[in-house]
Amino acid sequence: MRRGGPPLDPARPGGPQIHHRPRGTADDARARVQRRALPVLAAAQVLGGVGVAAGLAVGGLLAEQISSSTARAGLAATMSVLGAALLAVPMARLAQRYGRRVSLTVGYGVGALGGLACVLAGALDRFGLLLAGSLLFGGGTASGLQARFAAVDAASPERRGRALSVVVWATTLGAVAGPNLSGVGADVGRWAGVPDLSGPFLIAAGVFVAAGALVLARLRPDPLSVAADGQTQPGGEPGRQPRGDAPGLAAVLGAVVTRPRALFAMATIAAAHAVMVGVMVMAPVHMHHGGATLEVVGVVISLHITGMYAASPVMGLIADRFGRMTGIRVGMGLLVVALFLAGTSSAGAHAQLGVALFVLGLGWSACLVCGSTLLTESVPGPVRVPVQGVSDLVMGVAAAAAGAVSGPLLAASGYPALCVVGAGLLVPAAFLGARAARYPQGVPEVA
């Protein structure tokens, strides 16, 4: 025994002995937390998806009605996307300090306030209030996005992709049901004495409150309280995530740029989301130029949404069985195929465009599920949650920018040019992927 120091660990010559809890105990505790958390997160995701889809289905119409301008119709959706992006980092900081339960509840609460503001904007005929309400309405989207990270907080490494994909898949139910509540929302609006188009926002506010209440009451223990690796984190108990102030932005960005796989994952998520939004939002306009009816447009967009969410468990299985990097490559390949099909479709080729948007949704799903899983396990525990928040911020800003420039680009150069630009957005991510493949998981140094 040495004097003046801890005993040596025979497994680590020259290093101090480190005591761990029995591995089985830590694994069992994480499994119990995961079994309880996943159904709660999925149920909240269904409710949140209903709210987001119900509001977005009529947001553009309400904006056009209030502003009397078709050109301003897309601003409500753009503000909602931007709001989700701007709330991502503050919500991550809340999660780092108080846990996922508080963070997700606050996000849904902000979304509910935004929905009520949109109702008031319709009643008072105030376009500025509608934009402010749409910004806050993005809180529902922000909670939905961060719930996917909550799904992997307590998941075992071999099941992280599937756990994340279950929460993403649950959005399918809400995304399909939400737009179909427009008629019911109109009835609710008339009952409440507000314009018909404001009614769905009342429904959205109600389901956001329900989602927040569910998370607040049932997400116990908080999944973030259990470290996924079962090891002692700096400043925390064994198996527990540390609490306290979130690290600064410089530390968060440094953790990403010095880890090639983390940088690749973040770039992939942002690029895929920007491509999806830019191509998808202009598809109805492109189809309208080809004489498509609203029913045909609805079918095509439904196919796209189905591709986005319904196949996410398959993407999670690919991530866990064949690797996160492989899953991302599959996703990027699907995006390229979708862009080719969309870019070569004439305005009247509705069937081809429908297939293209379905494949576009599949590519987005693979990149989101596999990229989010890779990002989560490529950075150390103390900065993991803030990195997730920054990733959602970058993803949202990229999508908002893509949505803002897609209209002018379509008007100036046409839909094929829009698809070519979308393909160009994937090139930097592909370059980072080739670079990241040279590094094993967890290597922090930059070559």
C-alpha positions as CSV (number, residue, x, y, z in Angstrom):
1,M,0.0,0.0,0.0
2,R,1.4,3.4,-1.0
3,R,1.5,6.1,1.6
4,G,-0.2,9.5,0.8
5,G,-2.4,8.3,-2.0
6,P,-5.2,5.9,-3.0
7,P,-4.5,2.2,-3.7
8,L,-3.6,1.2,-7.2
9,D,-6.1,-0.4,-9.4
10,P,-4.5,-3.6,-10.8
11,A,-6.4,-3.1,-14.0
12,R,-5.0,0.4,-14.5
13,P,-1.3,0.4,-13.6
14,G,-0.2,3.5,-11.9
15,G,-3.8,4.9,-11.6
16,P,-6.1,5.3,-8.6
17,Q,-8.6,2.6,-7.8
18,I,-12.2,3.6,-8.8
19,H,-15.2,2.1,-7.1
20,H,-18.3,1.5,-9.1
21,R,-21.8,0.2,-8.2
22,P,-22.5,-3.3,-9.3
23,R,-23.1,-3.2,-13.0
24,G,-26.3,-5.2,-12.8
25,T,-27.8,-2.8,-10.3
26,A,-27.1,0.2,-12.6
27,D,-28.4,-1.6,-15.6
28,D,-31.6,-2.6,-13.8
29,A,-32.2,0.9,-12.6
30,R,-31.8,2.4,-16.1
31,A,-34.1,-0.3,-17.6
32,R,-36.9,0.5,-15.0
33,V,-36.6,4.2,-15.8
34,Q,-36.6,3.6,-19.5
35,R,-39.7,1.3,-19.4
36,R,-41.6,4.0,-17.5
37,A,-40.4,7.0,-19.5
38,L,-40.8,5.7,-23.1
39,P,-44.6,5.3,-23.0
40,V,-45.1,8.7,-21.4
41,L,-42.9,10.4,-24.0
42,A,-44.7,8.6,-26.8
43,A,-48.2,9.5,-25.5
44,A,-47.1,13.2,-25.0
45,Q,-45.7,13.1,-28.6
46,V,-49.1,12.0,-30.0
47,L,-50.8,14.9,-28.2
48,G,-48.1,17.4,-29.2
49,G,-48.3,16.2,-32.8
50,V,-52.0,16.8,-32.9
51,G,-51.5,20.3,-31.7
52,V,-48.7,21.2,-34.1
53,A,-50.5,19.7,-37.1
54,A,-53.8,21.3,-36.2
55,G,-52.3,24.7,-36.0
56,L,-50.1,24.5,-39.0
57,A,-52.9,23.1,-41.2
58,V,-54.8,26.5,-40.9
59,G,-51.9,28.9,-40.0
60,G,-51.3,29.9,-43.6
61,L,-55.0,30.4,-44.3
62,L,-55.4,32.5,-41.2
63,A,-52.4,34.6,-42.1
64,E,-53.8,35.2,-45.6
65,Q,-57.2,36.1,-44.2
66,I,-55.8,38.6,-41.7
67,S,-53.2,40.2,-43.9
68,S,-55.2,40.0,-47.2
69,S,-52.0,38.9,-48.9
70,T,-51.1,35.6,-50.4
71,A,-47.4,36.6,-50.2
72,R,-47.6,36.7,-46.4
73,A,-49.4,33.4,-46.0
74,G,-46.2,31.5,-45.4
75,L,-44.9,33.8,-42.6
76,A,-46.9,32.1,-39.9
77,A,-45.3,28.7,-40.5
78,T,-41.9,30.3,-40.9
79,M,-42.3,32.0,-37.5
80,S,-43.4,28.7,-35.9
81,V,-40.2,27.0,-37.2
82,L,-38.1,29.9,-36.1
83,G,-39.7,29.9,-32.7
84,A,-38.9,26.2,-32.2
85,A,-35.3,26.9,-33.1
86,L,-35.0,29.9,-30.8
87,L,-36.5,27.9,-27.9
88,A,-34.2,24.9,-28.4
89,V,-31.2,26.2,-26.4
90,P,-33.1,27.7,-23.5
91,M,-35.0,24.5,-23.1
92,A,-31.8,22.5,-23.2
93,R,-30.4,24.7,-20.4
94,L,-33.6,24.0,-18.4
95,A,-33.2,20.3,-18.9
96,Q,-29.5,20.5,-17.9
97,R,-30.5,22.2,-14.6
98,Y,-33.9,20.8,-13.7
99,G,-34.4,17.7,-15.9
100,R,-36.4,16.8,-19.0
101,R,-39.7,16.9,-17.1
102,V,-39.5,20.6,-16.4
103,S,-38.0,21.4,-19.8
104,L,-40.6,19.6,-21.9
105,T,-43.5,20.9,-19.7
106,V,-42.3,24.5,-20.2
107,G,-42.1,24.0,-24.0
108,Y,-45.6,22.7,-24.2
109,G,-46.8,25.6,-22.0
110,V,-45.2,28.2,-24.3
111,G,-46.8,26.5,-27.2
112,A,-50.2,26.7,-25.5
113,L,-49.7,30.4,-24.9
114,G,-48.8,30.8,-28.6
115,G,-52.0,29.0,-29.6
116,L,-54.1,31.3,-27.5
117,A,-52.3,34.3,-28.9
118,C,-53.2,33.1,-32.5
119,V,-56.8,32.8,-31.4
120,L,-56.8,36.3,-30.1
121,A,-55.1,37.5,-33.3
122,G,-57.9,36.0,-35.4
123,A,-60.5,37.6,-33.2
124,L,-58.9,41.1,-33.3
125,D,-57.6,40.8,-36.9
126,R,-54.0,41.6,-35.9
127,F,-51.3,40.2,-38.2
128,G,-48.4,41.2,-35.9
129,L,-50.1,39.3,-33.0
130,L,-50.5,36.3,-35.2
131,L,-46.8,36.3,-36.0
132,A,-45.9,36.7,-32.3
133,G,-48.3,33.9,-31.4
134,S,-46.8,31.6,-34.1
135,L,-43.3,32.2,-32.7
136,L,-44.5,31.0,-29.3
137,F,-46.5,28.2,-30.9
138,G,-43.1,26.7,-31.9
139,G,-42.7,25.7,-28.3
140,G,-44.9,22.6,-29.1
141,T,-42.5,21.7,-31.9
142,A,-39.5,22.3,-29.7
143,S,-40.8,19.9,-27.0
144,G,-41.5,17.3,-29.7
145,L,-38.0,17.5,-31.0
146,Q,-36.3,17.4,-27.6
147,A,-38.5,14.4,-26.5
148,R,-36.5,12.3,-28.9
149,F,-33.4,13.0,-26.9
150,A,-35.2,12.2,-23.7
151,A,-36.0,8.8,-25.1
152,V,-32.3,7.9,-25.2
153,D,-31.2,9.3,-21.8
154,A,-31.7,6.0,-20.0
155,A,-31.6,3.7,-23.0
156,S,-28.9,1.0,-23.2
157,P,-26.4,1.7,-26.0
158,E,-27.6,-1.2,-28.2
159,R,-31.2,0.1,-28.1
160,R,-30.7,3.9,-28.4
161,G,-31.7,4.1,-32.1
162,R,-34.9,2.1,-31.6
163,A,-35.9,4.1,-28.4
164,L,-35.5,7.4,-30.2
165,S,-37.4,6.1,-33.3
166,V,-40.4,5.1,-31.1
167,V,-40.9,8.6,-30.0
168,V,-40.5,10.0,-33.5
169,W,-42.9,7.3,-34.8
170,A,-45.5,8.4,-32.2
171,T,-45.7,11.8,-34.0
172,T,-47.3,10.0,-36.9
173,L,-50.6,9.6,-35.1
174,G,-50.8,13.2,-34.2
175,A,-49.6,14.5,-37.5
176,V,-52.3,12.5,-39.3
177,A,-55.1,13.3,-36.8
178,G,-54.3,17.1,-36.5
179,P,-55.2,18.3,-39.9
180,N,-58.4,16.3,-39.9
181,L,-59.6,18.3,-36.9
182,S,-60.0,21.5,-38.9
183,G,-63.7,21.0,-39.2
184,V,-64.1,20.3,-35.5
185,G,-61.9,23.3,-34.8
186,A,-64.2,25.5,-36.9
187,D,-67.1,24.4,-34.8
188,V,-65.1,25.1,-31.6
189,G,-64.3,28.5,-32.9
190,R,-67.9,29.4,-33.6
191,W,-68.8,28.1,-30.2
192,A,-66.1,30.4,-28.6
193,G,-67.1,33.3,-30.7
194,V,-63.9,33.6,-32.7
195,P,-63.3,33.1,-36.5
196,D,-63.5,29.5,-37.8
197,L,-59.8,29.4,-38.7
198,S,-58.9,30.3,-35.1
199,G,-60.7,27.3,-33.7
200,P,-58.0,24.7,-34.4
201,F,-55.6,26.9,-32.4
202,L,-57.9,26.5,-29.4
203,I,-57.7,22.7,-29.8
204,A,-53.9,23.0,-30.2
205,A,-53.6,25.0,-27.0
206,G,-55.7,22.4,-25.2
207,V,-53.7,19.4,-26.3
208,F,-50.4,21.2,-25.5
209,V,-51.7,21.7,-22.0
210,A,-52.6,18.0,-21.8
211,A,-49.2,17.0,-23.1
212,G,-47.4,19.2,-20.6
213,A,-49.6,17.9,-17.7
214,L,-48.9,14.3,-18.7
215,V,-45.1,14.8,-18.7
216,L,-45.1,16.8,-15.5
217,A,-47.2,14.1,-13.7
218,R,-45.8,10.9,-15.1
219,L,-42.2,11.4,-16.3
220,R,-40.8,10.2,-12.9
221,P,-38.0,9.4,-12.4
222,D,-36.7,11.9,-14.8
223,P,-34.7,9.9,-17.5
224,L,-32.0,12.5,-17.5
225,S,-31.2,11.6,-13.9
226,V,-29.8,8.3,-15.0
227,A,-26.6,8.3,-17.0
228,A,-26.7,6.1,-20.1
229,D,-23.2,4.7,-19.4
230,G,-23.7,4.0,-15.7
231,Q,-20.4,5.7,-14.8
232,T,-19.6,8.5,-12.4
233,Q,-19.8,11.9,-14.1
234,P,-17.9,14.9,-12.8
235,G,-19.9,16.5,-10.0
236,G,-22.5,13.7,-9.9
237,E,-23.3,10.5,-8.1
238,P,-22.6,7.1,-9.8
239,G,-25.1,6.6,-12.5
240,R,-26.5,10.1,-12.2
241,Q,-26.2,13.1,-14.6
242,P,-24.7,16.2,-13.0
243,R,-26.9,19.1,-12.1
244,G,-26.0,22.8,-12.2
245,D,-25.4,25.5,-14.7
246,A,-25.0,24.5,-18.3
247,P,-21.6,24.9,-19.9
248,G,-20.9,28.0,-21.9
249,L,-21.5,28.2,-25.7
250,A,-17.7,28.0,-26.4
251,A,-17.4,24.7,-24.5
252,V,-20.5,23.3,-26.3
253,L,-19.3,24.2,-29.7
254,G,-15.8,23.0,-28.9
255,A,-17.2,19.6,-27.9
256,V,-18.7,19.4,-31.4
257,V,-16.0,20.7,-33.7
258,T,-13.3,18.7,-32.0
259,R,-15.3,15.5,-32.5
260,P,-15.6,14.6,-36.2
261,R,-18.6,12.3,-35.7
262,A,-20.5,14.8,-33.6
263,L,-19.9,17.5,-36.2
264,F,-21.0,15.2,-39.0
265,A,-24.2,14.2,-37.1
266,M,-25.1,17.9,-36.5
267,A,-24.4,18.9,-40.1
268,T,-26.4,15.9,-41.4
269,I,-29.5,16.7,-39.2
270,A,-29.4,20.4,-40.3
271,A,-28.9,19.7,-44.0
272,A,-31.6,17.0,-44.2
273,H,-34.1,19.2,-42.4
274,A,-33.3,22.2,-44.7
275,V,-33.6,20.0,-47.8
276,M,-36.9,18.5,-46.6
277,V,-38.5,21.8,-45.8
278,G,-37.3,23.7,-48.9
279,V,-38.5,21.0,-51.3
280,M,-41.7,20.1,-49.4
281,V,-43.2,23.5,-48.9
282,M,-43.0,24.4,-52.5
283,A,-44.4,21.1,-53.8
284,P,-48.1,22.2,-53.5
285,V,-47.3,25.3,-55.5
286,H,-45.5,23.3,-58.1
287,M,-48.5,20.9,-58.3
288,H,-50.9,23.8,-58.5
289,H,-49.1,25.0,-61.6
290,G,-49.9,21.6,-63.1
291,G,-53.6,21.8,-62.3
292,A,-53.6,19.6,-59.2
293,T,-56.7,19.7,-57.0
294,L,-56.6,20.3,-53.3
295,E,-57.4,16.6,-52.8
296,V,-54.5,15.5,-54.9
297,V,-52.2,17.9,-53.0
298,G,-53.5,16.5,-49.7
299,V,-52.7,12.9,-50.8
300,V,-49.2,13.8,-51.8
301,I,-48.4,15.7,-48.5
302,S,-49.9,12.8,-46.6
303,L,-47.6,10.4,-48.4
304,H,-44.7,12.7,-47.4
305,I,-45.7,12.8,-43.7
306,T,-46.1,9.0,-43.8
307,G,-42.5,8.7,-45.1
308,M,-41.2,11.1,-42.4
309,Y,-42.6,9.3,-39.4
310,A,-44.2,5.9,-40.0
311,A,-40.9,4.2,-41.0
312,S,-38.8,5.6,-38.2
313,P,-38.7,2.3,-36.2
314,V,-37.0,0.8,-39.3
315,M,-34.5,3.6,-39.2
316,G,-33.9,3.0,-35.5
317,L,-33.3,-0.7,-36.2
318,I,-30.8,0.1,-38.9
319,A,-29.0,2.4,-36.6
320,D,-28.7,-0.3,-33.9
321,R,-28.0,-3.3,-36.1
322,F,-25.8,-1.8,-38.8
323,G,-24.4,1.4,-37.2
324,R,-25.3,5.1,-37.0
325,M,-23.0,6.0,-39.8
326,T,-24.5,3.4,-42.1
327,G,-28.0,4.7,-41.3
328,I,-27.0,8.2,-42.2
329,R,-25.5,7.1,-45.5
330,V,-28.8,5.3,-46.3
331,G,-30.7,8.5,-45.4
332,M,-28.5,10.7,-47.6
333,G,-28.8,8.3,-50.5
334,L,-32.6,8.4,-50.2
335,L,-32.6,12.2,-50.2
336,V,-30.6,12.2,-53.4
337,V,-33.0,9.8,-55.0
338,A,-35.9,11.9,-53.9
339,L,-34.4,15.1,-55.3
340,F,-33.7,13.4,-58.6
341,L,-37.4,12.2,-58.8
342,A,-38.8,15.6,-57.8
343,G,-36.5,17.6,-60.0
344,T,-37.3,15.6,-63.1
345,S,-41.1,15.6,-62.5
346,S,-43.2,18.0,-64.5
347,A,-45.8,20.1,-62.8
348,G,-48.5,17.6,-63.9
349,A,-46.6,14.4,-62.9
350,H,-48.4,14.1,-59.6
351,A,-47.7,10.4,-59.1
352,Q,-44.0,10.8,-59.6
353,L,-43.9,13.8,-57.2
354,G,-45.8,11.8,-54.7
355,V,-43.2,9.0,-54.8
356,A,-40.5,11.6,-54.6
357,L,-41.9,13.2,-51.4
358,F,-42.5,9.8,-49.8
359,V,-38.8,9.0,-50.4
360,L,-37.9,12.5,-49.2
361,G,-39.6,11.7,-45.9
362,L,-37.8,8.4,-45.6
363,G,-34.5,10.1,-46.1
364,W,-35.3,12.7,-43.6
365,S,-36.3,10.1,-41.1
366,A,-33.1,8.1,-41.4
367,C,-30.9,11.2,-41.1
368,L,-32.9,12.5,-38.0
369,V,-33.0,9.2,-36.2
370,C,-29.5,8.0,-36.9
371,G,-28.0,11.5,-36.8
372,S,-29.6,12.3,-33.4
373,T,-28.4,8.9,-32.0
374,L,-24.9,9.5,-33.2
375,L,-24.8,13.0,-31.9
376,T,-25.9,11.9,-28.4
377,E,-23.2,9.3,-28.0
378,S,-20.4,11.3,-29.6
379,V,-20.0,14.0,-26.9
380,P,-19.3,13.7,-23.2
381,G,-22.1,13.7,-20.6
382,P,-21.6,17.2,-19.1
383,V,-22.2,18.9,-22.5
384,R,-24.6,16.3,-24.1
385,V,-27.8,18.2,-23.4
386,P,-26.6,21.6,-24.4
387,V,-25.2,20.1,-27.6
388,Q,-28.6,18.6,-28.4
389,G,-30.1,22.1,-27.9
390,V,-27.6,23.7,-30.2
391,S,-28.3,21.0,-32.8
392,D,-32.0,21.8,-32.7
393,L,-31.3,25.5,-33.0
394,V,-29.1,25.0,-36.1
395,M,-31.6,22.6,-37.6
396,G,-34.5,25.0,-37.1
397,V,-32.6,28.1,-38.4
398,A,-31.5,26.1,-41.5
399,A,-35.1,25.0,-42.1
400,A,-36.5,28.5,-41.7
401,A,-33.9,29.9,-44.1
402,A,-34.7,27.1,-46.6
403,G,-38.4,27.9,-46.4
404,A,-37.8,31.6,-46.8
405,V,-35.7,31.3,-50.0
406,S,-37.5,28.4,-51.6
407,G,-40.4,30.6,-52.8
408,P,-38.2,33.2,-54.6
409,L,-36.0,30.5,-56.0
410,L,-39.0,28.6,-57.4
411,A,-40.4,31.8,-58.9
412,A,-37.0,32.7,-60.5
413,S,-35.7,29.3,-61.7
414,G,-38.3,26.6,-61.2
415,Y,-38.7,23.5,-59.2
416,P,-35.8,21.6,-60.8
417,A,-33.4,24.3,-59.8
418,L,-34.7,24.2,-56.2
419,C,-33.9,20.4,-56.1
420,V,-30.4,21.0,-57.5
421,V,-29.8,23.6,-54.7
422,G,-31.1,21.0,-52.2
423,A,-28.6,18.4,-53.4
424,G,-25.9,21.0,-53.0
425,L,-26.7,21.4,-49.3
426,L,-25.9,17.7,-48.8
427,V,-22.3,18.1,-50.2
428,P,-20.7,19.6,-47.0
429,A,-22.4,16.9,-44.9
430,A,-21.0,14.2,-47.2
431,F,-17.5,15.6,-46.9
432,L,-17.7,15.7,-43.1
433,G,-19.0,12.1,-43.2
434,A,-16.0,10.9,-45.2
435,R,-13.7,12.7,-42.7
436,A,-15.6,11.3,-39.6
437,A,-15.3,7.7,-40.9
438,R,-11.5,7.9,-40.3
439,Y,-12.0,8.4,-36.6
440,P,-13.3,5.8,-34.1
441,Q,-16.2,6.7,-31.9
442,G,-15.4,9.1,-29.1
443,V,-12.0,10.4,-30.4
444,P,-11.9,14.1,-29.5
445,E,-8.9,15.3,-31.4
446,V,-9.0,17.1,-34.8
447,A,-6.5,16.0,-37.4
